[in-house]
Amino acid sequence: MQLRGVLTVLVMSLCTAHGLKCYQCVNTDPKSCTNIITCSAGVDRCSSVSLNGFLTKTCMNSNLCVGPISCCEGDLCNGAIPTGPSAVLLLVSSAIITVFI
C-alpha cells in the first residue's frame, strides 16, 4: 500500500516538472505557427491573439487571459490546425452527431 502511494507521488511530480507545452509565434500567418516551447514554472495556459490577419501565440498566466486574448489548458491546445488524436476525435464526434441528429 505504501509503494502505491510513493509511486503516485513520483508520477505526479514528474508530470508537474515536465511543464506545459504551447505553440509560440509572433505576428505570423496562422498556418506557419509550428514552433513549440515549454512554458516556465507558474505559467498555466497557452494563448492566442489574432489581429489584422496575423497571429501571436505563447504561454500565459491565467489571470492575463482577458479581452481579445484566447487561452486554453493543456499541451499544444493553442494549435490552429487539428492533427493527430484531436483530429480523429473531431471526425468521430462529427460522425456521431450526423448519425443521431
C-alpha positions in Angstrom: 0.0 0.0 0.0 2.8 2.4 0.8 4.5 1.6 -2.5 1.4 2.6 -4.4 1.4 6.0 -2.6 5.1 6.6 -3.3 4.6 5.7 -7.0 1.6 8.1 -7.2 3.6 11.0 -5.7 6.5 10.2 -8.1 4.3 10.2 -11.2 2.6 13.4 -10.1 5.9 15.1 -9.5 7.2 14.1 -12.9 4.1 15.3 -14.7 4.3 18.7 -12.9 8.0 19.0 -13.6 7.5 18.3 -17.3 5.9 21.7 -17.9 3.2 22.9 -20.2 4.0 23.0 -24.0 2.5 25.6 -26.2 2.9 26.8 -29.8 4.8 30.1 -30.0 4.9 32.6 -32.8 4.7 36.4 -33.2 2.7 38.2 -35.9 2.8 35.3 -38.3 0.5 33.6 -40.8 -1.7 31.1 -38.8 -0.5 28.1 -40.9 3.2 28.8 -40.2 3.0 28.7 -36.4 4.8 25.5 -35.7 7.4 26.4 -33.0 6.8 24.5 -29.7 8.1 25.8 -26.4 8.0 24.5 -22.8 6.4 27.2 -20.6 8.2 28.4 -17.5 7.1 27.5 -14.0 3.9 29.2 -12.8 2.5 29.6 -16.3 -0.7 27.6 -16.7 -2.2 28.5 -20.1 -1.5 28.6 -23.8 -2.7 31.8 -25.5 -3.6 33.0 -29.0 -4.3 36.5 -30.3 -5.4 37.3 -33.9 -5.2 40.9 -35.1 -5.4 42.0 -38.8 -4.9 38.5 -40.1 -1.7 38.0 -38.1 -1.4 35.5 -35.2 0.6 35.6 -31.9 0.7 32.5 -29.7 2.6 31.9 -26.5 2.4 30.8 -22.8 0.5 33.0 -20.4 -0.7 33.1 -16.8 -4.5 32.6 -16.5 -5.1 35.9 -14.8 -3.9 37.7 -18.0 -6.4 35.9 -20.2 -8.8 38.8 -20.9 -10.1 40.8 -23.8 -9.0 39.6 -27.3 -6.6 37.0 -25.8 -7.9 33.5 -26.1 -6.5 31.0 -23.6 -6.7 27.2 -23.1 -5.4 24.5 -20.9 -3.3 21.5 -21.9 -0.3 20.8 -24.1 -0.4 22.4 -27.5 -4.1 23.4 -27.1 -3.4 26.7 -28.9 -2.7 24.9 -32.2 -4.6 26.3 -35.3 -4.7 23.1 -37.3 -6.0 20.0 -35.6 -3.7 17.0 -36.0 -3.2 13.5 -34.6 -5.7 12.4 -31.9 -7.5 15.7 -31.8 -8.4 15.5 -35.5 -9.6 11.9 -35.1 -11.7 12.9 -32.1 -13.2 15.7 -34.1 -14.0 13.5 -37.1 -15.6 10.8 -34.8 -17.7 13.3 -32.9 -18.9 14.8 -36.2 -19.9 11.4 -37.5 -21.8 10.5 -34.3 -23.7 13.8 -34.4 -24.5 13.3 -38.1 -25.9 9.8 -37.4 -28.0 10.7 -34.4 -29.4 14.0 -35.4 
